[in-house]
Amino acid sequence: MLRFKQKAIEKLLEERKPEINLTTLQHIKKTVEQGAEGLDPYTLSNMCRDLKCLPTDIVEYV
């Protein structure tokens, strides 16, 4: 089972807030609310690009 690391994502969003536009910010939050199960690699890749992180920084296998 995959799940998002909520606190890590919140921290990254706060750090990158000035660099991320509102639409991207809303899309990331919506994706996190939907959960990591069924997350396609393309979406994960885009999130990592926007947050400037690795997939292992925001997703964990439980």
DSSP file (Angstrom, degrees, kcal/mol; ACC not computed):
  #  RESIDUE AA STRUCTURE BP1 BP2  ACC     N-H-->O    O-->H-N    N-H-->O    O-->H-N    TCO  KAPPA ALPHA  PHI   PSI    X-CA   Y-CA   Z-CA
    1    1 A M              0   0    0      0, 0.0    61,-3.5     0, 0.0     2,-0.3   0.000 360.0 360.0 360.0 131.6    0.0    0.0    0.0
    2    2 A L  E     +A   61   0A   0     59,-0.2    35,-0.3    60,-0.2     2,-0.3  -0.754 360.0 172.1 -98.3 145.7    1.3    3.4   -1.0
    3    3 A R  E     -A   60   0A   0     57,-2.2    57,-2.9    -2,-0.3     2,-0.2  -0.992  32.0-108.2-149.2 155.4    0.6    6.6    1.0
    4    4 A F  E     -A   59   0A   0     -2,-0.3     2,-1.2    55,-0.2    55,-0.3  -0.533  26.4-122.5 -80.3 147.3    1.8   10.1    0.9
    5    5 A K     >  -     0   0    0     53,-2.7     4,-2.3    -2,-0.2     5,-0.2  -0.772  32.0-168.7 -86.8  93.5    4.1   11.5    3.6
    6    6 A Q  H  > S+     0   0    0     -2,-1.2     4,-2.6     1,-0.2     5,-0.2   0.893  79.0  46.5 -56.2 -49.8    1.7   14.3    4.6
    7    7 A K  H  > S+     0   0    0      1,-0.2     4,-2.2     2,-0.2    -1,-0.2   0.886 112.3  50.8 -65.4 -38.0    4.1   16.3    6.8
    8    8 A A  H  > S+     0   0    0      2,-0.2     4,-2.4     1,-0.2    -1,-0.2   0.905 111.7  47.8 -65.2 -40.9    6.9   16.2    4.2
    9    9 A I  H  X S+     0   0    0     -4,-2.3     4,-2.7     2,-0.2    -2,-0.2   0.917 110.9  50.9 -66.9 -42.8    4.6   17.4    1.4
   10   10 A E  H  X S+     0   0    0     -4,-2.6     4,-2.1    -5,-0.2    -2,-0.2   0.907 111.4  48.6 -60.2 -41.6    3.3   20.2    3.6
   11   11 A K  H  X S+     0   0    0     -4,-2.2     4,-2.2     2,-0.2    -2,-0.2   0.928 112.4  47.7 -64.7 -45.6    6.9   21.3    4.4
   12   12 A L  H  X S+     0   0    0     -4,-2.4     4,-2.3     1,-0.2    -2,-0.2   0.892 110.4  52.7 -63.3 -39.3    7.9   21.2    0.7
   13   13 A L  H  X S+     0   0    0     -4,-2.7     4,-1.0     1,-0.2    -1,-0.2   0.906 109.3  48.9 -63.3 -41.2    4.8   23.2   -0.3
   14   14 A E  H  < S+     0   0    0     -4,-2.1     3,-0.3     1,-0.2    -1,-0.2   0.907 113.1  47.4 -64.2 -40.9    5.6   25.9    2.3
   15   15 A E  H  < S+     0   0    0     -4,-2.2    -2,-0.2     1,-0.2    -1,-0.2   0.879 120.9  36.3 -67.3 -37.3    9.2   26.1    1.0
   16   16 A R  H >X S+     0   0    0     -4,-2.3     4,-1.6     1,-0.2     3,-1.5   0.413  83.8 107.9 -97.4  -0.1    8.2   26.2   -2.7
   17   17 A K  T 3< S+     0   0    0     -4,-1.0     3,-0.3    -3,-0.3    -1,-0.2   0.854  78.2  51.3 -51.0 -43.9    5.1   28.3   -2.3
   18   18 A P  T 34 S+     0   0    0      0, 0.0    -1,-0.3     0, 0.0    -2,-0.1   0.803 114.6  44.7 -64.9 -25.2    6.6   31.5   -3.9
   19   19 A E  T <4 S+     0   0    0     -3,-1.5     2,-0.4    -4,-0.1    -2,-0.2   0.692 100.6  77.4 -90.8 -20.5    7.8   29.4   -6.9
   20   20 A I  S  < S-     0   0    0     -4,-1.6     2,-0.1    -3,-0.3    31,-0.0  -0.758  77.0-130.1 -98.1 133.9    4.6   27.4   -7.5
   21   21 A N     >  -     0   0    0     -2,-0.4     4,-2.2     1,-0.1     5,-0.2  -0.356  28.2-106.1 -77.2 164.8    1.6   29.0   -9.2
   22   22 A L  H  > S+     0   0    0      1,-0.2     4,-2.5     2,-0.2     5,-0.2   0.858 116.9  54.0 -60.9 -40.7   -1.9   28.7   -7.7
   23   23 A T  H  > S+     0   0    0      1,-0.2     4,-2.1     2,-0.2    -1,-0.2   0.917 110.8  46.1 -62.4 -44.1   -3.2   26.1  -10.2
   24   24 A T  H  > S+     0   0    0      2,-0.2     4,-2.4     1,-0.2    -1,-0.2   0.906 111.3  52.5 -65.4 -42.2   -0.2   23.8   -9.6
   25   25 A L  H  X S+     0   0    0     -4,-2.2     4,-2.2     1,-0.2    -2,-0.2   0.919 111.0  46.8 -59.4 -45.6   -0.6   24.2   -5.8
   26   26 A Q  H  X S+     0   0    0     -4,-2.5     4,-2.4     1,-0.2    -1,-0.2   0.884 111.1  52.2 -64.9 -39.1   -4.3   23.3   -6.0
   27   27 A H  H  X S+     0   0    0     -4,-2.1     4,-2.3     2,-0.2    -2,-0.2   0.907 109.7  48.8 -64.9 -41.9   -3.6   20.3   -8.2
   28   28 A I  H  X S+     0   0    0     -4,-2.4     4,-2.4     2,-0.2    -2,-0.2   0.933 112.4  48.3 -63.4 -45.8   -1.0   18.9   -5.8
   29   29 A K  H  X S+     0   0    0     -4,-2.2     4,-2.2     1,-0.2    -2,-0.2   0.900 111.7  49.7 -62.7 -40.7   -3.3   19.3   -2.8
   30   30 A K  H  X S+     0   0    0     -4,-2.4     4,-1.6     2,-0.2    -1,-0.2   0.908 110.8  49.8 -64.1 -42.2   -6.1   17.6   -4.7
   31   31 A T  H  X S+     0   0    0     -4,-2.3     4,-0.9     1,-0.2    -2,-0.2   0.902 110.5  49.7 -63.5 -41.9   -3.9   14.7   -5.7
   32   32 A V  H >< S+     0   0    0     -4,-2.4     3,-0.6     1,-0.2    -1,-0.2   0.894 108.5  53.2 -64.9 -40.2   -2.7   14.3   -2.1
   33   33 A E  H 3< S+     0   0    0     -4,-2.2    -1,-0.2     1,-0.2    -2,-0.2   0.841 105.3  55.1 -63.2 -33.4   -6.3   14.3   -0.8
   34   34 A Q  H 3< S-     0   0    0     -4,-1.6    -1,-0.2     1,-0.2    -2,-0.2   0.722 113.0-124.8 -73.4 -21.1   -7.1   11.5   -3.3
   35   35 A G    <<  -     0   0    0     -4,-0.9    -1,-0.2    -3,-0.6   -32,-0.1  -0.096  15.5 -87.6  95.7 163.9   -4.4    9.3   -1.9
   36   36 A A  S >  S+     0   0    0    -34,-0.3     3,-2.0    -4,-0.1     2,-0.2   0.657  90.2 104.9 -87.0 -17.6   -1.4    7.6   -3.4
   37   37 A E  T 3  S+     0   0    0    -35,-0.3     3,-0.1     1,-0.3   -34,-0.0  -0.478  93.7  13.0 -64.7 129.8   -3.1    4.3   -4.3
   38   38 A G  T 3  S+     0   0    0      1,-0.3     2,-0.3    -2,-0.2    -1,-0.3   0.543  88.7 153.6  80.8   6.6   -3.6    4.3   -8.0
   39   39 A L    <   -     0   0    0     -3,-2.0    -1,-0.3     1,-0.1    -3,-0.1  -0.540  39.7-134.8 -70.1 125.5   -1.2    7.2   -8.5
   40   40 A D     >  -     0   0    0     -2,-0.3     4,-2.0    -3,-0.1     3,-0.4  -0.535  14.8-118.7 -83.8 152.2    0.2    7.0  -12.0
   41   41 A P  H  > S+     0   0    0      0, 0.0     4,-2.6     0, 0.0     5,-0.2   0.808 111.3  59.3 -59.0 -32.0    4.0    7.6  -12.5
   42   42 A Y  H  > S+     0   0    0      2,-0.2     4,-2.2     1,-0.2     5,-0.2   0.928 107.6  44.9 -64.3 -44.6    3.4   10.6  -14.7
   43   43 A T  H  > S+     0   0    0     -3,-0.4     4,-2.5     2,-0.2    -1,-0.2   0.919 113.7  50.0 -65.2 -43.4    1.5   12.5  -12.0
   44   44 A L  H  X S+     0   0    0     -4,-2.0     4,-2.4     1,-0.2    -2,-0.2   0.908 110.0  51.3 -61.1 -42.0    4.1   11.5   -9.4
   45   45 A S  H  X S+     0   0    0     -4,-2.6     4,-2.1     1,-0.2    -1,-0.2   0.907 110.3  48.6 -61.8 -42.7    6.9   12.7  -11.7
   46   46 A N  H  X S+     0   0    0     -4,-2.2     4,-2.5     2,-0.2    -2,-0.2   0.902 110.5  51.0 -65.3 -40.9    5.2   16.1  -12.2
   47   47 A M  H  X S+     0   0    0     -4,-2.5     4,-2.6     1,-0.2    -2,-0.2   0.926 111.0  48.4 -61.7 -43.6    4.7   16.5   -8.4
   48   48 A C  H  X>S+     0   0    0     -4,-2.4     5,-1.9     1,-0.2     4,-1.0   0.876 110.7  51.2 -65.5 -36.6    8.3   15.8   -7.8
   49   49 A R  H  <5S+     0   0    0     -4,-2.1     3,-0.3     3,-0.2    -1,-0.2   0.936 113.5  44.3 -63.3 -46.1    9.3   18.2  -10.5
   50   50 A D  H  <5S+     0   0    0     -4,-2.5    -2,-0.2     1,-0.2    -1,-0.2   0.867 120.7  39.5 -68.0 -36.9    7.2   21.0   -9.0
   51   51 A L  H  <5S-     0   0    0     -4,-2.6    -1,-0.2    -5,-0.2    -2,-0.2   0.519 104.9-129.2 -90.1  -5.8    8.3   20.2   -5.4
   52   52 A K  T  <5 +     0   0    0     -4,-1.0     2,-0.3    -3,-0.3    -3,-0.2   0.967  67.7 112.4  54.4  58.6   11.9   19.6   -6.4
   53   53 A C      < -     0   0    0     -5,-1.9    -1,-0.2    -6,-0.1    -2,-0.1  -0.862  69.1 -98.2-144.9 177.3   12.1   16.3   -4.6
   54   54 A L    >>  -     0   0    0     -2,-0.3     3,-1.7    -3,-0.1     4,-0.6  -0.689  36.5-112.2 -97.4 156.7   12.5   12.6   -5.2
   55   55 A P  H >> S+     0   0    0      0, 0.0     4,-2.0     0, 0.0     3,-1.1   0.855 118.1  59.4 -56.4 -35.1    9.5   10.2   -5.2
   56   56 A T  H 34 S+     0   0    0      1,-0.2     0, 0.0     2,-0.2     0, 0.0   0.671  96.3  63.7 -70.0 -14.1   10.8    8.6   -2.0
   57   57 A D  H <4 S+     0   0    0     -3,-1.7    -1,-0.2     1,-0.1     3,-0.1   0.759 118.1  22.8 -76.7 -24.9   10.6   12.1   -0.3
   58   58 A I  H << S+     0   0    0     -3,-1.1   -53,-2.7    -4,-0.6     2,-0.4   0.559 119.0  54.5-120.6 -11.8    6.8   12.2   -0.6
   59   59 A V  E  <  -A    4   0A   0     -4,-2.0     2,-0.3   -55,-0.3   -55,-0.2  -0.972  57.1-174.1-128.4 140.6    5.6    8.6   -1.0
   60   60 A E  E     -A    3   0A   0    -57,-2.9   -57,-2.2    -2,-0.4     2,-0.5  -0.973  22.7-129.6-132.7 150.4    6.1    5.6    1.2
   61   61 A Y  E      A    2   0A   0     -2,-0.3   -59,-0.2   -59,-0.2    -2,-0.0  -0.861 360.0 360.0 -97.8 125.4    5.2    2.0    0.9
   62   62 A V              0   0    0    -61,-3.5   -60,-0.2    -2,-0.5    -1,-0.1   0.377 360.0 360.0-116.3 360.0    3.5    0.6    4.0
